[in-house]
Amino acid sequence: MIDEIPVYVLECNLPISIMGGYCKNASKLSEKIIEKFDIVHITSWYYHPAIVFAKSAYKNKIPFIISSYATLHPENRNIKKFLKLIYDTFYTNKLIKKASGMHSVGRLETKAYMEFGVKSKNIFQINPPILRENF
């Protein structure tokens, strides 16, 4: 517990650089605790725990929001392209359309979501408070 908030630790069995931080206990933990939540917020993508919790939320009919923070931009998907292609084929292309909402931090991210087939009504763009033109 930290400040009366339960904290769960997942140990990654493979490095993030290889398979997005594969955690063999993620599925077991998600099934154990997922029903305690009203909503699940997935931050970033291409990480094993994020995908496991998105799948578990969907399976248990719990709304989930994805904030990819540029991980789904085409130029970022070209980094470690082969591994991300595997994730996209088995998870991203299916789960992203099942998300209750997508949090976008700008028009390029909104565009990237739409290229995955996300409907504009499910994209909530909240621009960061720091704008380039202010500098």
Number of C-alpha atoms within 10 A of each C-alpha: 7 6 6 6 7 7 8 9 8 13 12 17 12 13 11 14 11 10 18 20 19 20 20 15 14 20 16 11 16 17 15 10 11 18 14 8 10 11 15 20 18 21 14 15 20 22 18 20 23 20 22 20 21 27 21 20 24 16 11 12 12 19 17 22 22 22 19 19 15 19 17 22 17 14 10 12 17 13 11 11 13 11 16 21 14 13 19 18 10 11 17 19 14 14 15 21 17 17 23 16 21 26 22 23 18 15 12 13 23 21 16 17 23 15 13 15 13 20 14 14 8 17 21 16 15 11 12 9 7 8 8 6 5 5 5
